[in-house]
Amino acid sequence: MARRVTGAAQKTGIGMTILPVLYAYSGFGSQPANKPQCRFVNGADRFLRIFEALTDKHGNDPQVRVGIAPHSLRAVSKGLLAEAITGVDRIDPRAPIHVHIAEQMKEVEDCVAWSNMRPVTWLYGNFNIDERWCLIHATHINRMETWMIAHSRAVAGICPTTEANLGDGIFPLGLYLRGEGRFGIGSDSHISVSPVEELRWLEYVQRLRREMRNVTANGAERHVGMRLWQGALAGGAQAMGRKVDGIRVGNRADLIALDGNHPLLFGRDGAVLTDSFVFSGNASLVRDVVVGGKQVVSEGRHADEEKIARAYRKVIGELVAAA
């Protein structure tokens, strides 16, 4: 599966960080996986063989970064997670580590029942959490845990449309940003794969919760769209372990060009342009895309768009027919 995913990314020109998932148990305390889960259960040895094979194949490819994703604290044990990280460190001590944590209150309650600690508190008490780590969701964290994540320089991986779709809850963004916490955005369930939609939800749910406007603005950056975009760019690049956090010497040339003639953007520039891009709805405003110095989208179209769409429809048709 990992080979298929990286192969598809290479074929279409997408730069990526591939994160094989470590999943062994169905609940806290090493509860055995149930029958549907068994198809993706791995022990440390087999998991590390996957990681090593990917690293060997893509280690010299600047478009591919390899990391790991222990699914969650309920899906691994302390010993298994420690063994996996130790094995990864022997190959790449800077490999990114992503883990789901404190997504729903039931997860928090189950963790407390098992360990007498909340998930984030348990993680920080048992592992050295630093810039390599991305804590996905971290929705239900208390004030102390919010400061712990911010001060450790880890990234909070917030998935606003997924968290809304699943009814998970709302990340405490205001407090987290006051602690200079780092964040990225993503989609955990492909409900949406639009970064600007994720950023809008990230801001808007905070406004609804706190009954105030411009929650993420601060004295250094009053333009909310620009603050969100720059914050997610820096945090996302850190979480992926890829140098794509801006235009500078040594970074990958991963760029987008916006359609300045679009009515939603025409006549705007600087931070106001970014604000409009983030908050102007779901119109397609990206004109060109450059990945690693190679243009893969021109005038809003991928060179292989029609061929890819036909292949996609064919596969989906076969899956539906076989269901």
N, C-alpha and C positions, 0 to 999 in steps of 0.2 A: 504493500500500500504506500509506504513512504517513497519507494522508487517511482511509483506511478505519479504521485503528487509532485515530486521534484521534476520528473520528466515533463509533466504538463506545464509547470512553471517555466522551465527552460524553453519549451517549444513556443510558448506564447510571449516570452520576453519578460516575465514577472520576476523581480528579485524577491527572495523569500528567506525566512528562517524556518526550517523544518524542525518540529518538536515531537519526536515519538513519545507516545503517552505510556507511562508506567501505571498499570492498573492491576491489582492483585486481589482485593477484598471488596465485600459488599457493604461493610460498615465498620465503625470504630471498634477497636479491639480485635482486629484481624478476623472478622466474621467471614466465613467462606463465601466465595462468589456464587451467585445463583446461576442456573443453567443458561439463560440468555447472555450473561456476562462472560461466560467461560471462553467465548470466541476471541476476546481481546485481553485475556489474562496473561501476564508475563512474570517470570521470576527475574532476579537481578542478572543472572548469567545471559539468558536469552535477550533480555532488554539491552544489555551492554553490547552484545553482538550486533544488534540492529544499529545502535549508536556508532559503533566502530566501523561498520560497513559503510554507513552514510558519510562518516568523516573521511574514510579512505577514498571514497568516490568523489566527494565534493570539496575536499580540504583546500584545493588550489583554485576553486571556482569563486571569484569575487562576488558572484550573484547569489550564492547559496551559503547560508550559515546554519550550522547544526547545533541544536540545544536539546533540552529534555523537558518533559512535562509530567511530573508526578501528578496524577489526575486531581487528587484531593487528599486530605489527611485521613478521610474515612476509607480510601481505596489503597492505602499503603500502610505499612507499619514503620515504626521508628528505625528498626534495624534494616528493613528493606530500602528505605529512603537513604539512609546513611551509606549503605553498601553501593547503591546506584550512583550517588554523588561522588563517592570515593573513586569508583571506576571511571566515571566521566572525567574527573579531575586529572587522572593519569594521562588521559588523551588530550583534553583541552580544559585547563583550569579556569578559562573565562567563558565557557559555554553558558548561554542563558538558561535559567531555570524558571518555568512557569507553573503555578499551582492554583487550582480553584480553592477559595477559602471564604468561610463565613458568608456564603451566598444567601442562605435562607435561615430563618430562625430555628427550624428543626435541626439543621446541621450544628448550630451553636449549642442547642439544648442537648443533642446527642453527645457532643464533644465534652460538655460539662459533666454529663452523667457518667461518661467513661473515664475522664481524667481529672475532673474537678477544676478544669481550666477551659477558658474560651479558646477557639481554634487559633487565633492570631497570637494570643498569649502563650499557648502551648508551643507553637512553631518557634517563636523567638526565644523561648526558654530551652529549646533542645537543638537548635541549629543556628549557625552564624549567617544571619540574613544581611545581605549587602546589595550592591548595585547590580549583581547578576540576577537577582530575583524579580519576578513580576507576579504580584498577588492578584489573581483574577477575581473580580467582583469586590471582595472585601466589604460587602454591603453592610453587614451588621457588626460594626466595630464600635467599641466604646471610646471615650475621650482618650484614655491612656493608650489604647491600641492605635488610635489615629496618629498620635504623636510618635509612637514607636515606629510605625511604617515610614512616616515622614523623615524622621531623624536617621533611619538606617540607610536612606538614599535608595531604597527599593522603589519599584514602580507599582502603582495601583493600576491594574488593568480593568477599566470600567467599561461595561457593555450596556449602555442605557436602554436601547430598544429591546434587547434580550431580557434585561431585568424588568422592564415594563411588561413585556409580553408574558413572562412567567410569574409576574406579581411578586418579585423577590423583595423589593424595597428600594431605598434611595441611599446612595453613598453620601457620607457627610463631607461634601466637597469644600464648603466654606471654611470649616475648621482645618481641614487637611491643607488647603492652600495657605492658610495663615501660618502653618508650620513649614511652609516651602516644600510641601510634598510634591513628588513627581508623579505624573499620571500619563497613561495612554488610553486610547479608546479602541474598541473592537467589537466584533459580532461573535457571540458564542453559539448562535443557533441559525445563522443565515436568515433571520427574520429581515434584516436589512444589511446590506454591504456598502452603505453610503457613509463615508466619514463625516460629511457635513451634517447629515441627519443625526448621527450619533452625537456630534458636538452640540447641535441645537437641543436635543433631548437632555443632554448633560446640564445645560444651563437652565432650560425651561422648568425641569422638575425641581430644581433648587429654588426658582422663583415661586413656584406653587407652594412648596413646603414652607418657605420663609416669608412669603407674602411681601417680597421686595424685588426690585429690578436690578439688573446688571450685577449679579452675585459675584461673578468671577473677575470683575474689574478691580483694579487696585491703583494706588498712586503712581506706580511705574508705567502701567498700561491701562488707559481708560477705555480703549476699544475692545469690547468683549470678544468679538469674532477673532481679532488678532491674538488676544491673550489665549483663547482656547486653541487656536490653530498652532501657535508657537509652542504652547505647553504640550500638546499631544504629539507634535513633531519630535520634540526633544525626548519626551518620555517613551514614545514608540520606538525611536531609533535605539535608545538604551535597552529597552526590553527585547528588541530583536538582535542586539549585538551587532548592528550594522551602522556604518558611518554614513548616514543619510540625513543628518539633522541640520541641513542648511548648505548654502553654497560657500565652500571654503576649500583650500588646498588640502588634499588627502581624503576628501569625502567622495563617495560615489556620486556620479552625475545623474541622480534620480530627480527629475523635474516634471512639473506640469505647467502648461500654458493655458490661461483662461481666455475665453472668447470675449474680448473687450468690446465687440460690436453688439453683444447680446443686450437687449433692453434692460435687463436686470443689473448689468455691469457698466453700460456705456456712460462715459463721463466721470467715472470714479477712478481713483488711484490710491496708492499707499494703504494705510490701515483701513480706510473707508471701503476700498475695494475688497479687502479680506472680510470685513464685516458683512458686506453684501453677499459675498460668496457663501458664507456660512449660514446666513439667516434668510436667504431669498427663496426658500422652498426647494423643490426637488427637480427643477429644470436642470438639464445637463449643460453645465457651464465650462467644462473642461474641453479644450480644443485639441491640444497635443499632449502626448506623454513621452518622456524620455527616461529610459531605465539603463543605468550603467553606461550612459553616453550614447545609447542607441535609441533612435526614435521608433516606438512601437505603435503609437496611435497618432494619426495625422488627420486634421479637420474632423475630429470626433469619431474616426473609424479605425479599427485595427485592420492591418493588411490582410489577415486571414479570417476576418469576421464571418463571412458567409460560409466558408468551409467549416469553421468551428461550430457554427450554429447548426449546420446540416448534420454533422457528426453527433452533436448533443441530442438533437431530436431523434436520431436513429437509436441511440443507446436508451433514451428514456422510453421510446416506443417498445423496445425489446423488454425492458424491465416491467412496463405496464402489462404487456402481453403475457409475461411469465408469472405475474402476481396471482 
